[in-house]
Each structure stands twice: as structure tokens, then as C-alpha cells.
Amino acid sequence: MSNIKKAFENGKAFIPFITCGYPNIATSEEVIKTVARNGADLIELGIPFSDPTAEGPVISHANLVALKNGITTDKVFNMVKNIRREIDTPFVFMTYANVVFSYGSEKFISTCRDLGIDGLILPDIPYEERDEFLDICHKYGLDLIPFVAPTSKNRIATIAKASEGFIYIISSLGVTGEREKITTDISDIVKVIRENTDVPCAVGFGISNPEQAHEMAALSDGAIVGSALIRKIDEGGEKMLENVAEFVKEMKQAL
Amino acid sequence: MSEKRGRFGIHGGQYIPETLMNAVTELEEAYNRYKDDPEFNAELKDLLNNYAGRPSLLYYAEKMTKDLGGAKIYLKREDLNHTGAHKINNVLGQALLAKKMGKTRLIAETGAGQHGVATATAAALFGMECVVFMGEEDTKRQALNVYRMKLLGSDVVPVKSGTATLKDAVNEAMKEWTRRISDTHYCLGSCMGPHPFPTIVRDFQSVISKEIKEQCLAKEGKLPDVVMACVGGGSNAIGAFYNFINEPSVQLIGCEAAGRGIDTFETAATVAVGKLGIFHGMKSYFCQDEFGQIAPVYSISAGLDYPGVGPEHANLHDIGRAQYVAITDDEAVNAFEYLSRTEGVIPAIESAHAVAYAMKLAPTMDKDKIIVVNLSGRGDKDVAAIARYRGEDIYE
């Protein structure tokens, strides 16, 4: 059992996603600290990948810019090490299977434990392929966070029964990115999850404003926000960190 | 060979987002239901024979054989199929399957444009909607094929992300599939991606080796000694190899694109320079950096310009059943010109990679040996690019 449980003990969980190294390492380090200090219950740290097939245009772009500016897996680890001196908010890494696999899954996951990372989110690892990562995650005390999608249907019960950490509910078909309206019946999905597990669930993909965050968190245990936060970073300016802080506070309050 | 959950040795698998899992399961179930269905197979055979023009010729390249002075060279003329390449074999199979599944829309990725054209063709024939994703770089290299797809009634989406080539087209097609699953079949063009695609594509392409076997026995009274084919994702090669995998006397050789050379960064020779990884739904070999970032590969051939290789090829390499060799741009262009001049057959620049290796290997073999080169496609689409390679300022 990891620290992820704690993230869901302070009311509905606000879970921001941040692409490490975007737009550069120094800035993303400050953004992560700011987000942690202003109400994030759990932070999803994205390790950039050259071909992020689950991401929409905003996060895809962030991945490529971060890579262009020199981020590597080792540099992400170093950055997290620095952040951990000041911040004890639970962290999970979100990245693609090849980033973990190519580093050496055991070396990657044992480093995660040393850095105080509580879980892994791998969007290209479905239930059927999880064993090769799950066993190592358990060895080092990390949770492997499963996904449930609007198309999961008969799979939800199986995934929920085997879940740990939290369940990431994908709000809509397609890739990450803001949506005007989320049309999936989240409450139906949550109902099946609740029937099969006590593990909390949070909704992501397409949540861009406090109203949507409130609506999604009301149906589940938390809300995950990625692209909208990257937009705050992109708006930039001298007050960027203040704007990010304000956005996180608003989101957490809205839940 | 184990095919449990689509594994070929350690390769293959289903490394895809949860959103797509039920879609690939539905596809697998449908495929298992129809693959041995006599009615389905009769329909497919009719399409292959009466629409695509199968069986394709096994042509004895006598002048080439005499010129090289070694093994007898046969060309399996997939270039003579309707739409000019082997791609139609797989596309007709998948489109028919999609129709049986009640899908009304096909999406596809394309590199050189051959698979895109084949998919657009099948969509026109079946009255289905069609959207083809093509790297922007490739839309320039193969402008004529873009227009051809539009002529056939398809939309072509130029992909600007990443390296704007084949891998990025696959990324975008996969993303599009996650957006719209219920009415859409992703008609994947090579023996790659998540299970069941590598198996489905191989089965639909295996007609190539089935015919080679029958034709070679009829003409020569024995099996070929060597079968060779170019390998990007590897669909024409797996089609040419499949019925010979259990014939140990037949040597199988895949010809990868070395680009400017395997000791440069401008290469697409995955087996030669790649390492084991997980990408595009499969475990296989990929060109990548030390942190697993997929490498920006290069080849003069848009169809071989892909950083991975199908999982069955990765396994055939592991177990030593097939050899994979790397052919440079220069060698391929020379072979392109040589075959045109010698046999009056203009090969696709992809297929010219296999011709190039035959030119190296044949002179080292006895005259009673037989090489079959799978001529996967015709080269009309490449003429302008080859002219430019030779310094002539020709545009389509």
C-alpha cells in the first residue's frame, strides 16, 4: 500500500498532470513545487516520450518541446530528487512503456522507490500486459494505476477487482485535451467500480475548468487536469507561477 | 510457434490504451469467426482473382540471371496487382472483414502511399468512407499518390507531428481510432501493431508464399533455395516467407533500408541497429535512443522509413530462421535502374532493396540454385524521386 491512499483522505482529490522539463527543467521544477503548495493532493509527473499516442495536441507539444530542450529520464530523476527536499506530496510518474522498459524496468522502478514515487501510470499498458511491470512495482512498493475507458464495458469489473492506488477513469473517447462537454455517463462506470473495489477513482481527459472538475469529482473521488494547466504555463509572463497557484487553488476549492 | 495473445517468441502483444482494448478484442473475435468460413474465403478469393488480378506471375528474370552469372532469379510480380503493390491483398481481406463486422468507415496510415491507395480503392469498391493519414514529408515525396487517393474518394490528412513520416501517420491513425471506434475499422497496413493485426496481415499476405510454392514447384519441380523481400514493417516479406518457415531448406532473407548506412544516424535498418522495445502496440525491435525515445529514421524509400519491424520478423531473427541484411539508398537506386534496364521492369524503390541484395547474392551461388525476389510493388511512383536523386530537376 503506497501513499496514494493519503491523497484521497482530504476530500475529493485534485490531481494535476505536469510534463517534466516543459518548457525547461528549471521552470517545471518551480511549477511542480507551486502546484504542490497550493492544493494538489497527488501530482502526476509526465516523463516525456517522443510519440505520446494517448495525448492530444497540447500535451504532445509539451512532450516534444521538453525533449528538444534536453530532458532525459535521468534528468527527470534528478529534478524529482531536488523537489523531494521540500515537497512531500504523493507523486506518480506518467509515461509510456518504452521509457520504463528501455531504462531497464527494475532499475527504473527501484529508482522510483528511492525518489518517493508512489505509482506508475502507463497508458499503453492495458490489463492484459500489466504483469511484466506489476511484479516489479510490487517488489518496490509502487502501485500500477489502471485505466477504465468509456469503451471498457465488460472489462470494468475485472480491472476494478485487480486495481490498486487509484483507478484512472478516462472521461471521453480520444486523446487528452480540453473538451467543452463530457458526454460519457461517468456515474454508470463508477457504479460498477464501486461494486468491485474500495480503491478510489478519479476522472481525467478533457477537464479544463472548475465547473467540470466539480462535476466529475462529484461523481467520483477526484479530478485529473493536464492540458488546461499547461495552457496556464504557456500564457507565461512574470506572473506565471502566481497564475498557476491561483488555478490550482480554484480547482481544489471547486471540488 | 506460440500465438497466445499474439506473441511471437517474446515479441508482439497488445500494448495499447485501454480505450482500444475492446476494439481489438472485437476484431480478434470477428477474425477467428471468419478466417475459416468458406463463404468469407470464397468472397475474398473472388476479389483477389477477379479484382486484384491474382495469382501474380512468378517471372523468370533470364537476362538478369545470365548477367549476374549465378543462381536462377525469379521475380514474384506483386507489382502487377491492381493498385500496383502487395498491399491490396491485405486491404481486401481487412475491408471484407470490416464489412462483415458492420463497420462503414476505414482509416489507414500510409508511408509511400501504396497502402493508402489500396485502402482508398477498397473503400471505393465497398462504398465505405475512408480517411488516410500520411506524414506531411511523405505527401511531398509521393504527391501523385495523394491525388490518387482523393480521386478514389478518400480524405488524406497530412500529419505534421514528429518527423512527419510513417510512424507519425501510425500515431495519428491510432489516435483517430480511439476517438471513433464504433463505425470505424483501422485498416493497418503492415504486420505490426497490437495483436491481432500482425497475424491478420500475415495471413492475408501469405497468399504470396502459397503461390510462390505452387508456381516454383510447377516450373522447377523443387522449392526455391532463397526467398528474399524488402522489410519496413515487413508485410510483403512475411507474406513471401510464411509458407516456407517450416521448409528448412529455404533460406529467408529480409532486406532493410540502411539509408545512408547503418553506421550513420540516417538509417531505418531496425534489426541491424535497433534494440528491444515497446511501441505502436507491440514488443519488437525499434530504432531508439538510450532513454527509449523513438529515433527519427531515414530512408530514400517512404515505405521502409519506419523505426520498427513486425514482431514475427523480430522472432524469426531471434531464432535464426530468417536473416536480415541492410541495403543503402545508393544500392537500392542502382538496383532500381538495373532492373528497369535489364528486364524492362521498374520496381518500387522499396522492392529495389530486395533486388539489390539479389544482385549481391546471386553471383556467389551455383547456377542450379533458385532465388525468388518478392517484387512487392511497381516503381512508377518513384520515378520523379529517383530522377531528383540523380540530380535531374523533375517534379510530378
HADDOCK unambig.tbl for C-alpha pairs under 7 A between the chains (distance, minus, plus):
assign (segid A and resid 49 and name CA) (segid B and resid 293 and name CA) 6.01 0.50 0.50
assign (segid A and resid 50 and name CA) (segid B and resid 293 and name CA) 5.35 0.50 0.50
assign (segid A and resid 50 and name CA) (segid B and resid 294 and name CA) 5.98 0.50 0.50
assign (segid A and resid 53 and name CA) (segid B and resid 171 and name CA) 5.67 0.50 0.50
assign (segid A and resid 53 and name CA) (segid B and resid 175 and name CA) 6.41 0.50 0.50
assign (segid A and resid 54 and name CA) (segid B and resid 175 and name CA) 6.85 0.50 0.50
assign (segid A and resid 72 and name CA) (segid B and resid 291 and name CA) 6.79 0.50 0.50
assign (segid A and resid 73 and name CA) (segid B and resid 291 and name CA) 6.46 0.50 0.50
assign (segid A and resid 97 and name CA) (segid B and resid 278 and name CA) 6.28 0.50 0.50
assign (segid A and resid 98 and name CA) (segid B and resid 277 and name CA) 5.76 0.50 0.50
assign (segid A and resid 98 and name CA) (segid B and resid 278 and name CA) 4.95 0.50 0.50
assign (segid A and resid 98 and name CA) (segid B and resid 279 and name CA) 6.61 0.50 0.50
assign (segid A and resid 98 and name CA) (segid B and resid 292 and name CA) 5.58 0.50 0.50
assign (segid A and resid 99 and name CA) (segid B and resid 291 and name CA) 6.14 0.50 0.50
assign (segid A and resid 99 and name CA) (segid B and resid 292 and name CA) 5.02 0.50 0.50
assign (segid A and resid 101 and name CA) (segid B and resid 277 and name CA) 6.71 0.50 0.50
assign (segid A and resid 102 and name CA) (segid B and resid 277 and name CA) 6.36 0.50 0.50
assign (segid A and resid 102 and name CA) (segid B and resid 291 and name CA) 6.13 0.50 0.50
assign (segid A and resid 102 and name CA) (segid B and resid 292 and name CA) 5.07 0.50 0.50
assign (segid A and resid 103 and name CA) (segid B and resid 291 and name CA) 6.04 0.50 0.50
assign (segid A and resid 123 and name CA) (segid B and resid 17 and name CA) 5.40 0.50 0.50
assign (segid A and resid 124 and name CA) (segid B and resid 15 and name CA) 5.09 0.50 0.50
assign (segid A and resid 124 and name CA) (segid B and resid 16 and name CA) 4.37 0.50 0.50
assign (segid A and resid 124 and name CA) (segid B and resid 17 and name CA) 4.72 0.50 0.50
assign (segid A and resid 125 and name CA) (segid B and resid 15 and name CA) 5.31 0.50 0.50
assign (segid A and resid 125 and name CA) (segid B and resid 16 and name CA) 6.13 0.50 0.50
assign (segid A and resid 125 and name CA) (segid B and resid 17 and name CA) 6.61 0.50 0.50
assign (segid A and resid 126 and name CA) (segid B and resid 15 and name CA) 6.64 0.50 0.50
assign (segid A and resid 126 and name CA) (segid B and resid 16 and name CA) 6.41 0.50 0.50
assign (segid A and resid 126 and name CA) (segid B and resid 17 and name CA) 6.17 0.50 0.50
assign (segid A and resid 126 and name CA) (segid B and resid 18 and name CA) 5.38 0.50 0.50
assign (segid A and resid 129 and name CA) (segid B and resid 14 and name CA) 6.83 0.50 0.50
assign (segid A and resid 129 and name CA) (segid B and resid 15 and name CA) 6.72 0.50 0.50
assign (segid A and resid 147 and name CA) (segid B and resid 18 and name CA) 6.28 0.50 0.50
assign (segid A and resid 148 and name CA) (segid B and resid 18 and name CA) 6.59 0.50 0.50
assign (segid A and resid 149 and name CA) (segid B and resid 18 and name CA) 6.23 0.50 0.50
assign (segid A and resid 149 and name CA) (segid B and resid 19 and name CA) 5.18 0.50 0.50
assign (segid A and resid 151 and name CA) (segid B and resid 19 and name CA) 5.70 0.50 0.50
assign (segid A and resid 151 and name CA) (segid B and resid 22 and name CA) 6.77 0.50 0.50
assign (segid A and resid 152 and name CA) (segid B and resid 19 and name CA) 6.66 0.50 0.50
assign (segid A and resid 152 and name CA) (segid B and resid 22 and name CA) 6.61 0.50 0.50
assign (segid A and resid 173 and name CA) (segid B and resid 178 and name CA) 5.83 0.50 0.50
assign (segid A and resid 173 and name CA) (segid B and resid 179 and name CA) 4.87 0.50 0.50
assign (segid A and resid 174 and name CA) (segid B and resid 175 and name CA) 6.30 0.50 0.50
assign (segid A and resid 174 and name CA) (segid B and resid 176 and name CA) 6.98 0.50 0.50
assign (segid A and resid 174 and name CA) (segid B and resid 178 and name CA) 4.58 0.50 0.50
assign (segid A and resid 174 and name CA) (segid B and resid 179 and name CA) 3.73 0.50 0.50
assign (segid A and resid 175 and name CA) (segid B and resid 175 and name CA) 6.57 0.50 0.50
